[in-house]
Amino acid sequence: MTSCSSPTRGVILFAHGSRDALWRLPIEAVRAHIEQQAPQPPVRCAYLELCAPDLPQAAAELIALGCRQITVVPMFLGAGRHAREDLPRLVAALQAQHPQVQWQVQGAIGEDPRMTALMAEIATA
């Protein structure tokens, strides 16, 4: 298991979750792609519901590796209720439980202009 390097940063890819095991494959593929590019920072997937690990479990894994800066990346196409309400509530609970960790939450990945451009390119290919 890879440990955190200086500056002790970890990344969590946060997605909705599904009972269908095949649904997770794209999220896990993003994690694998990141790990193939570089073993640091360590990356974990986490799911809001219907499958494991959840956000606290993924965070606990990174904290156990020594991570003290954790970036949560919402793997949503848009900033719906889960990204606007559920995720901030979950991160606030993690901040209270782990005050030694700096938490950063990125915007929904689908709202990044690079993703918009890529989706447009794929749609018109």
N, CA and C atoms as an extended XYZ file, in Angstrom:
375
Properties=species:S:1:pos:R:3:atomname:S:1:resname:S:1:resid:I:1 pbc="F F F"
N         0.844       -1.176        0.000 N   MET     1
C         0.000        0.000        0.000 CA  MET     1
C         0.888        1.238        0.000 C   MET     1
N         0.614        2.140       -0.933 N   THR     2
C         1.408        3.347       -1.063 CA  THR     2
C         1.126        4.299        0.083 C   THR     2
N         2.187        4.865        0.655 N   SER     3
C         1.990        5.860        1.709 CA  SER     3
C         1.997        7.246        1.092 C   SER     3
N         1.529        8.197        1.876 N   CYS     4
C         1.514        9.584        1.405 CA  CYS     4
C         2.927       10.133        1.383 C   CYS     4
N         3.220       10.911        0.351 N   SER     5
C         4.505       11.592        0.291 CA  SER     5
C         4.288       13.034        0.715 C   SER     5
N         5.361       13.741        0.892 N   SER     6
C         5.255       15.158        1.211 CA  SER     6
C         4.622       15.845        0.021 C   SER     6
N         3.635       16.664        0.145 N   PRO     7
C         3.078       17.239        1.353 CA  PRO     7
C         1.920       16.438        1.955 C   PRO     7
N         2.014       15.152        1.964 N   THR     8
C         1.026       14.280        2.598 CA  THR     8
C        -0.387       14.490        2.055 C   THR     8
N        -0.515       14.451        0.760 N   ARG     9
C        -1.784       14.699        0.079 CA  ARG     9
C        -2.393       13.398       -0.414 C   ARG     9
N        -3.706       13.294       -0.320 N   GLY    10
C        -4.451       12.170       -0.866 CA  GLY    10
C        -5.657       12.692       -1.630 C   GLY    10
N        -6.224       11.836       -2.480 N   VAL    11
C        -7.368       12.216       -3.303 CA  VAL    11
C        -8.456       11.162       -3.154 C   VAL    11
N        -9.703       11.644       -3.028 N   ILE    12
C       -10.856       10.749       -3.007 CA  ILE    12
C       -11.751       11.101       -4.186 C   ILE    12
N       -12.014       10.108       -5.039 N   LEU    13
C       -12.967       10.251       -6.129 CA  LEU    13
C       -14.331        9.866       -5.565 C   LEU    13
N       -15.224       10.841       -5.415 N   PHE    14
C       -16.500       10.636       -4.740 CA  PHE    14
C       -17.629       10.553       -5.762 C   PHE    14
N       -18.334        9.426       -5.769 N   ALA    15
C       -19.418        9.207       -6.726 CA  ALA    15
C       -20.685        8.763       -5.995 C   ALA    15
N       -21.772        8.693       -6.732 N   HIS    16
C       -23.063        8.375       -6.131 CA  HIS    16
C       -23.115        6.958       -5.594 C   HIS    16
N       -22.796        5.991       -6.414 N   GLY    17
C       -22.901        4.588       -6.022 CA  GLY    17
C       -24.094        3.924       -6.677 C   GLY    17
N       -24.045        2.598       -6.759 N   SER    18
C       -25.107        1.818       -7.382 CA  SER    18
C       -25.022        0.384       -6.895 C   SER    18
N       -26.135       -0.305       -6.929 N   ARG    19
C       -26.114       -1.740       -6.592 CA  ARG    19
C       -25.457       -2.546       -7.717 C   ARG    19
N       -25.460       -1.997       -8.916 N   ASP    20
C       -24.889       -2.655      -10.086 CA  ASP    20
C       -23.373       -2.502      -10.052 C   ASP    20
N       -22.673       -3.602       -9.895 N   ALA    21
C       -21.208       -3.571       -9.782 CA  ALA    21
C       -20.549       -2.977      -11.034 C   ALA    21
N       -21.168       -3.119      -12.197 N   LEU    22
C       -20.586       -2.581      -13.428 CA  LEU    22
C       -20.593       -1.056      -13.437 C   LEU    22
N       -21.508       -0.442      -12.688 N   TRP    23
C       -21.591        1.015      -12.641 CA  TRP    23
C       -20.289        1.623      -12.136 C   TRP    23
N       -19.614        0.947      -11.224 N   ARG    24
C       -18.390        1.459      -10.611 CA  ARG    24
C       -17.178        1.449      -11.534 C   ARG    24
N       -17.232        0.684      -12.591 N   LEU    25
C       -16.048        0.497      -13.442 CA  LEU    25
C       -15.440        1.800      -13.951 C   LEU    25
N       -16.213        2.777      -14.436 N   PRO    26
C       -15.574        4.014      -14.899 CA  PRO    26
C       -14.864        4.776      -13.781 C   PRO    26
N       -15.426        4.792      -12.588 N   ILE    27
C       -14.789        5.495      -11.471 CA  ILE    27
C       -13.486        4.788      -11.095 C   ILE    27
N       -13.556        3.467      -11.022 N   GLU    28
C       -12.356        2.691      -10.716 CA  GLU    28
C       -11.317        2.842      -11.827 C   GLU    28
N       -11.762        3.003      -13.075 N   ALA    29
C       -10.827        3.204      -14.187 CA  ALA    29
C       -10.101        4.542      -14.057 C   ALA    29
N       -10.796        5.569      -13.577 N   VAL    30
C       -10.134        6.860      -13.347 CA  VAL    30
C        -9.049        6.683      -12.293 C   VAL    30
N        -9.386        5.982      -11.216 N   ARG    31
C        -8.380        5.734      -10.168 CA  ARG    31
C        -7.179        4.993      -10.743 C   ARG    31
N        -7.434        3.943      -11.517 N   ALA    32
C        -6.339        3.161      -12.099 CA  ALA    32
C        -5.491        4.028      -13.030 C   ALA    32
N        -6.129        4.887      -13.802 N   HIS    33
C        -5.388        5.765      -14.713 CA  HIS    33
C        -4.471        6.706      -13.929 C   HIS    33
N        -4.992        7.283      -12.849 N   ILE    34
C        -4.166        8.167      -12.016 CA  ILE    34
C        -2.978        7.389      -11.458 C   ILE    34
N        -3.230        6.190      -10.949 N   GLU    35
C        -2.158        5.387      -10.351 CA  GLU    35
C        -1.116        4.969      -11.380 C   GLU    35
N        -1.535        4.756      -12.635 N   GLN    36
C        -0.578        4.411      -13.691 CA  GLN    36
C         0.308        5.598      -14.040 C   GLN    36
N        -0.243        6.810      -13.947 N   GLN    37
C         0.526        8.010      -14.261 CA  GLN    37
C         1.588        8.283      -13.202 C   GLN    37
N         1.208        8.093      -11.938 N   ALA    38
C         2.129        8.332      -10.819 CA  ALA    38
C         1.533        7.708       -9.563 C   ALA    38
N         2.367        7.064       -8.760 N   PRO    39
C         1.835        6.429       -7.545 CA  PRO    39
C         1.444        7.430       -6.457 C   PRO    39
N         1.822        8.681       -6.607 N   GLN    40
C         1.470        9.713       -5.631 CA  GLN    40
C         0.670       10.789       -6.339 C   GLN    40
N        -0.343       11.327       -5.757 N   PRO    41
C        -0.832       11.030       -4.422 CA  PRO    41
C        -1.667        9.750       -4.424 C   PRO    41
N        -1.797        9.115       -3.265 N   PRO    42
C        -2.674        7.946       -3.202 CA  PRO    42
C        -4.121        8.371       -3.462 C   PRO    42
N        -4.856        7.521       -4.169 N   VAL    43
C        -6.231        7.818       -4.573 CA  VAL    43
C        -7.144        6.700       -4.095 C   VAL    43
N        -8.296        7.088       -3.607 N   ARG    44
C        -9.324        6.138       -3.206 CA  ARG    44
C       -10.630        6.550       -3.850 C   ARG    44
N       -11.499        5.579       -4.105 N   CYS    45
C       -12.855        5.840       -4.545 CA  CYS    45
C       -13.761        5.751       -3.329 C   CYS    45
N       -14.823        6.553       -3.327 N   ALA    46
C       -15.811        6.517       -2.248 CA  ALA    46
C       -17.178        6.761       -2.868 C   ALA    46
N       -18.192        6.202       -2.207 N   TYR    47
C       -19.533        6.264       -2.755 CA  TYR    47
C       -20.516        6.765       -1.704 C   TYR    47
N       -21.477        7.556       -2.170 N   LEU    48
C       -22.474        8.133       -1.285 CA  LEU    48
C       -23.403        7.067       -0.733 C   LEU    48
N       -23.825        6.141       -1.582 N   GLU    49
C       -24.770        5.121       -1.131 CA  GLU    49
C       -24.703        3.891       -2.024 C   GLU    49
N       -25.272        2.835       -1.544 N   LEU    50
C       -25.506        1.599       -2.275 CA  LEU    50
C       -24.281        0.720       -2.489 C   LEU    50
N       -23.089        1.203       -2.197 N   CYS    51
C       -21.897        0.365       -2.288 CA  CYS    51
C       -20.789        0.958       -1.420 C   CYS    51
N       -19.772        0.183       -1.206 N   ALA    52
C       -18.653        0.585       -0.347 CA  ALA    52
C       -17.404        0.732       -1.203 C   ALA    52
N       -16.459        1.502       -0.688 N   PRO    53
C       -16.419        2.183        0.606 CA  PRO    53
C       -17.166        3.518        0.554 C   PRO    53
N       -17.606        3.958        1.727 N   ASP    54
C       -18.205        5.283        1.800 CA  ASP    54
C       -17.100        6.308        2.049 C   ASP    54
N       -17.476        7.573        2.106 N   LEU    55
C       -16.475        8.638        2.246 CA  LEU    55
C       -15.661        8.513        3.530 C   LEU    55
N       -16.281        8.263        4.695 N   PRO    56
C       -15.471        8.107        5.905 CA  PRO    56
C       -14.481        6.935        5.832 C   PRO    56
N       -14.880        5.837        5.185 N   GLN    57
C       -13.969        4.694        5.053 CA  GLN    57
C       -12.772        5.032        4.165 C   GLN    57
N       -13.039        5.675        3.042 N   ALA    58
C       -11.943        6.054        2.136 CA  ALA    58
C       -11.017        7.059        2.807 C   ALA    58
N       -11.607        8.024        3.531 N   ALA    59
C       -10.793        9.012        4.243 CA  ALA    59
C        -9.932        8.328        5.301 C   ALA    59
N       -10.499        7.385        6.023 N   ALA    60
C        -9.743        6.678        7.063 CA  ALA    60
C        -8.546        5.945        6.466 C   ALA    60
N        -8.705        5.371        5.278 N   GLU    61
C        -7.584        4.692        4.621 CA  GLU    61
C        -6.458        5.680        4.322 C   GLU    61
N        -6.814        6.840        3.773 N   LEU    62
C        -5.786        7.827        3.441 CA  LEU    62
C        -5.126        8.393        4.695 C   LEU    62
N        -5.912        8.638        5.727 N   ILE    63
C        -5.354        9.152        6.984 CA  ILE    63
C        -4.410        8.128        7.598 C   ILE    63
N        -4.766        6.842        7.502 N   ALA    64
C        -3.893        5.785        8.017 CA  ALA    64
C        -2.569        5.728        7.260 C   ALA    64
N        -2.579        6.180        6.001 N   LEU    65
C        -1.343        6.232        5.211 CA  LEU    65
C        -0.493        7.451        5.553 C   LEU    65
N        -1.056        8.360        6.353 N   GLY    66
C        -0.321        9.557        6.732 CA  GLY    66
C        -0.758       10.809        6.004 C   GLY    66
N        -1.804       10.729        5.210 N   CYS    67
C        -2.275       11.908        4.475 CA  CYS    67
C        -2.849       12.924        5.448 C   CYS    67
N        -2.456       14.173        5.260 N   ARG    68
C        -2.965       15.266        6.088 CA  ARG    68
C        -3.624       16.355        5.249 C   ARG    68
N        -3.624       16.176        3.939 N   GLN    69
C        -4.354       17.035        3.005 CA  GLN    69
C        -5.129       16.108        2.085 C   GLN    69
N        -6.445       16.206        2.118 N   ILE    70
C        -7.270       15.324        1.296 CA  ILE    70
C        -8.176       16.166        0.407 C   ILE    70
N        -8.093       15.901       -0.889 N   THR    71
C        -8.950       16.552       -1.870 CA  THR    71
C       -10.040       15.575       -2.271 C   THR    71
N       -11.290       16.025       -2.167 N   VAL    72
C       -12.440       15.222       -2.570 CA  VAL    72
C       -12.907       15.741       -3.922 C   VAL    72
N       -12.977       14.840       -4.888 N   VAL    73
C       -13.370       15.199       -6.250 CA  VAL    73
C       -14.751       14.595       -6.525 C   VAL    73
N       -15.798       15.431       -6.582 N   PRO    74
C       -17.128       14.914       -6.894 CA  PRO    74
C       -17.193       14.463       -8.354 C   PRO    74
N       -17.395       13.184       -8.559 N   MET    75
C       -17.432       12.617       -9.904 CA  MET    75
C       -18.863       12.671      -10.451 C   MET    75
N       -19.423       13.884      -10.436 N   PHE    76
C       -20.783       14.126      -10.906 CA  PHE    76
C       -20.721       15.016      -12.140 C   PHE    76
N       -21.690       14.862      -13.045 N   LEU    77
C       -21.736       15.728      -14.216 CA  LEU    77
C       -22.145       17.146      -13.848 C   LEU    77
N       -22.933       17.296      -12.808 N   GLY    78
C       -23.357       18.618      -12.382 CA  GLY    78
C       -23.400       18.705      -10.870 C   GLY    78
N       -23.553       19.920      -10.378 N   ALA    79
C       -23.583       20.146       -8.933 CA  ALA    79
C       -25.021       20.061       -8.439 C   ALA    79
N       -25.573       18.866       -8.426 N   GLY    80
C       -26.915       18.637       -7.907 CA  GLY    80
C       -26.907       18.590       -6.383 C   GLY    80
N       -27.998       18.111       -5.831 N   ARG    81
C       -28.175       18.087       -4.381 CA  ARG    81
C       -27.059       17.320       -3.676 C   ARG    81
N       -26.613       16.230       -4.251 N   HIS    82
C       -25.548       15.456       -3.595 CA  HIS    82
C       -24.273       16.281       -3.456 C   HIS    82
N       -23.916       17.017       -4.514 N   ALA    83
C       -22.697       17.831       -4.467 CA  ALA    83
C       -22.894       19.098       -3.634 C   ALA    83
N       -24.090       19.681       -3.686 N   ARG    84
C       -24.336       20.946       -2.977 CA  ARG    84
C       -24.666       20.755       -1.503 C   ARG    84
N       -25.323       19.653       -1.147 N   GLU    85
C       -25.791       19.486        0.225 CA  GLU    85
C       -25.165       18.289        0.944 C   GLU    85
N       -25.260       17.109        0.339 N   ASP    86
C       -24.791       15.900        1.009 CA  ASP    86
C       -23.279       15.904        1.229 C   ASP    86
N       -22.531       16.213        0.176 N   LEU    87
C       -21.072       16.181        0.285 CA  LEU    87
C       -20.540       17.188        1.302 C   LEU    87
N       -20.973       18.462        1.285 N   PRO    88
C       -20.480       19.387        2.316 CA  PRO    88
C       -20.798       18.919        3.739 C   PRO    88
N       -21.947       18.319        3.933 N   ARG    89
C       -22.309       17.807        5.255 CA  ARG    89
C       -21.369       16.665        5.670 C   ARG    89
N       -21.077       15.781        4.742 N   LEU    90
C       -20.161       14.672        5.037 CA  LEU    90
C       -18.752       15.172        5.335 C   LEU    90
N       -18.284       16.133        4.560 N   VAL    91
C       -16.936       16.673        4.765 CA  VAL    91
C       -16.861       17.436        6.082 C   VAL    91
N       -17.919       18.150        6.441 N   ALA    92
C       -17.936       18.856        7.728 CA  ALA    92
C       -17.808       17.859        8.883 C   ALA    92
N       -18.463       16.727        8.780 N   ALA    93
C       -18.344       15.696        9.818 CA  ALA    93
C       -16.923       15.148        9.868 C   ALA    93
N       -16.303       14.970        8.704 N   LEU    94
C       -14.914       14.491        8.673 CA  LEU    94
C       -13.966       15.523        9.263 C   LEU    94
N       -14.215       16.802        8.984 N   GLN    95
C       -13.380       17.867        9.562 CA  GLN    95
C       -13.471       17.852       11.084 C   GLN    95
N       -14.656       17.640       11.597 N   ALA    96
C       -14.825       17.593       13.056 CA  ALA    96
C       -14.132       16.370       13.649 C   ALA    96
N       -14.183       15.261       12.936 N   GLN    97
C       -13.580       14.016       13.423 CA  GLN    97
C       -12.062       14.006       13.250 C   GLN    97
N       -11.574       14.682       12.229 N   HIS    98
C       -10.138       14.675       11.905 CA  HIS    98
C        -9.642       16.111       11.722 C   HIS    98
N        -9.552       16.881       12.800 N   PRO    99
C        -9.156       18.289       12.668 CA  PRO    99
C        -7.714       18.480       12.197 C   PRO    99
N        -6.887       17.453       12.264 N   GLN   100
C        -5.500       17.555       11.827 CA  GLN   100
C        -5.374       17.485       10.298 C   GLN   100
N        -6.490       17.200        9.616 N   VAL   101
C        -6.482       17.046        8.164 CA  VAL   101
C        -7.068       18.293        7.517 C   VAL   101
N        -6.412       18.747        6.443 N   GLN   102
C        -6.946       19.847        5.628 CA  GLN   102
C        -7.791       19.229        4.520 C   GLN   102
N        -9.026       19.677        4.413 N   TRP   103
C        -9.957       19.129        3.439 CA  TRP   103
C       -10.217       20.144        2.340 C   TRP   103
N       -10.214       19.680        1.109 N   GLN   104
C       -10.563       20.515       -0.039 CA  GLN   104
C       -11.588       19.744       -0.864 C   GLN   104
N       -12.644       20.423       -1.278 N   VAL   105
C       -13.651       19.817       -2.145 CA  VAL   105
C       -13.646       20.569       -3.464 C   VAL   105
N       -13.366       19.858       -4.536 N   GLN   106
C       -13.399       20.461       -5.861 CA  GLN   106
C       -14.837       20.577       -6.343 C   GLN   106
N       -15.028       21.322       -7.416 N   GLY   107
C       -16.344       21.383       -8.050 CA  GLY   107
C       -16.653       20.067       -8.750 C   GLY   107
N       -17.920       19.881       -9.094 N   ALA   108
C       -18.326       18.673       -9.826 CA  ALA   108
C       -17.496       18.557      -11.098 C   ALA   108
N       -16.979       17.387      -11.341 N   ILE   109
C       -16.039       17.204      -12.457 CA  ILE   109
C       -16.676       17.521      -13.806 C   ILE   109
N       -17.973       17.288      -13.931 N   GLY   110
C       -18.649       17.566      -15.183 CA  GLY   110
C       -18.791       19.042      -15.489 C   GLY   110
N       -18.564       19.890      -14.500 N   GLU   111
C       -18.660       21.324      -14.716 CA  GLU   111
C       -17.314       21.961      -15.070 C   GLU   111
N       -16.265       21.171      -15.085 N   ASP   112
C       -14.952       21.672      -15.485 CA  ASP   112
C       -14.966       21.874      -17.005 C   ASP   112
N       -14.526       23.035      -17.492 N   PRO   113
C       -14.537       23.294      -18.939 CA  PRO   113
C       -13.776       22.242      -19.753 C   PRO   113
N       -12.758       21.648      -19.183 N   ARG   114
C       -12.020       20.596      -19.909 CA  ARG   114
C       -12.898       19.380      -20.136 C   ARG   114
N       -13.731       19.041      -19.129 N   MET   115
C       -14.634       17.901      -19.275 CA  MET   115
C       -15.741       18.223      -20.274 C   MET   115
N       -16.245       19.447      -20.218 N   THR   116
C       -17.275       19.868      -21.170 CA  THR   116
C       -16.753       19.737      -22.599 C   THR   116
N       -15.538       20.204      -22.832 N   ALA   117
C       -14.934       20.120      -24.163 CA  ALA   117
C       -14.737       18.670      -24.590 C   ALA   117
N       -14.295       17.825      -23.670 N   LEU   118
C       -14.085       16.417      -23.996 CA  LEU   118
C       -15.409       15.733      -24.324 C   LEU   118
N       -16.450       16.009      -23.532 N   MET   119
C       -17.757       15.405      -23.813 CA  MET   119
C       -18.295       15.877      -25.166 C   MET   119
N       -18.101       17.146      -25.496 N   ALA   120
C       -18.546       17.656      -26.796 CA  ALA   120
C       -17.784       16.977      -27.923 C   ALA   120
N       -16.493       16.777      -27.729 N   GLU   121
C       -15.680       16.099      -28.744 CA  GLU   121
C       -16.156       14.670      -28.942 C   GLU   121
N       -16.414       13.967      -27.864 N   ILE   122
C       -16.885       12.585      -27.945 CA  ILE   122
C       -18.256       12.532      -28.612 C   ILE   122
N       -19.150       13.457      -28.246 N   ALA   123
C       -20.503       13.460      -28.789 CA  ALA   123
C       -20.540       13.712      -30.298 C   ALA   123
N       -19.566       14.445      -30.794 N   THR   124
C       -19.582       14.793      -32.219 CA  THR   124
C       -18.587       13.979      -33.044 C   THR   124
N       -17.953       13.002      -32.444 N   ALA   125
C       -16.970       12.177      -33.168 CA  ALA   125
C       -17.644       11.265      -34.177 C   ALA   125
